[in-house]
Amino acid sequence: MAEIPAWSEKARVVMLGRAGCHLCEEAWSVIERVTDDLGADRAEQDLGSVPEADREEYWDKIPVTFVDGRRHDFWRVSEGRLRAALSP
C-alpha cells in the first residue's frame, strides 16, 4: 500500500490492532514506554474500524505500528528501532 492511510496520522505513533490480541498488548506496552520517555503522542486504531482495503492489507500483520503516517513495524515493536525513528 503506497498511500499513507488517513487514520495513521492521528498521532506521531499509531498502532493498528484489535482487542484480545496479546501481541497488541505487548506492542502497546513498548509504545507507551517509548512515547512517554520521548514526549511523543500515540494512538490506537482498531482493525475493525479502518477501510476494507486496509483491513485486507494488515489483518495478518497486527499489531502494525506507524510512525509519522508510515508503516514502521508489524507483529512486534522493537524498542530500539522505535526510539531511533522518533529521535531527531
Secondary structure as GFF3:
##gff-version 3
##sequence-region A 1 88
A	DSSP	three_ten_helix	6	9	.	.	.	ID=ss1
A	DSSP	beta_strand	13	17	.	.	.	ID=ss2
A	DSSP	alpha_helix	22	38	.	.	.	ID=ss3
A	DSSP	beta_strand	42	46	.	.	.	ID=ss4
A	DSSP	three_ten_helix	47	49	.	.	.	ID=ss5
A	DSSP	alpha_helix	52	58	.	.	.	ID=ss6
A	DSSP	beta_strand	64	67	.	.	.	ID=ss7
A	DSSP	beta_strand	70	74	.	.	.	ID=ss8
A	DSSP	alpha_helix	79	86	.	.	.	ID=ss9
###
